[in-house]
């Protein structure tokens, strides 16, 4: 055996191996550097680079608890008597009320509908307008607690109905009562952290606009008589094409809640 040639071959092989291993090391090092650089780049910088703007970003480091409440069972006395107006009322967990004389409105907008709720609906001031559907001639209100909205809970909402003359013909109402905090307050995901969750999931497009993230509640555990509510971020996004979307993120664990997919089902079950 020609040891000289063998030695030369080993030297060449090891040289190639060393070059290969060094190349792997350099590539791995560069990848790690890129990851570190990406991690150090704040979400704000990334949003700015894609022209994703945020209006009215709430304060940081909020703390709050889960909330529990009882499903209210309405009684005949649980309504506002308005002059000589008569009502057809169905009681129970949902109160369906029809006016004998429809109540005229000046127009169908937030202010006039909110004023109607305060004047004609028992506890109406504890609800917040969510949506106006001109085609169906109905407006959806969600109940509030501590000035925070309870999103899409069929046991905490009001649906107003009106006719072609812009007069309210009646409403359907559900309500949670005895609302109180459950357990200790938790440090929540901040609004910007909730937005970061959406960004990482690819739900925010370039040139999108985020309009005033709101902290509210969504259903965590729907029991027969009791509801447990979890702190939830509502992120409303307007895309450059003009389309809009509402996203909901659990403010305790940072999970996106598929509440939009349940919207029609929840409302139709009323």
PyMOL commands that set and color helices and strands:
alter all, ss='L'
color gray80, all
select helices_A, chain A and resi 3-40+43-49+110-120+124-126+191-200+260-268
alter helices_A, ss='H'
color red, helices_A
select strands_A, chain A and resi 53-55+63-71+87-90+95-104+127-133+138-145+148-151+157-162+167-173+176-187+209-211+214-222+226-238+244-250+256-257
alter strands_A, ss='S'
color yellow, strands_A
deselect
rebuild
show_as cartoon
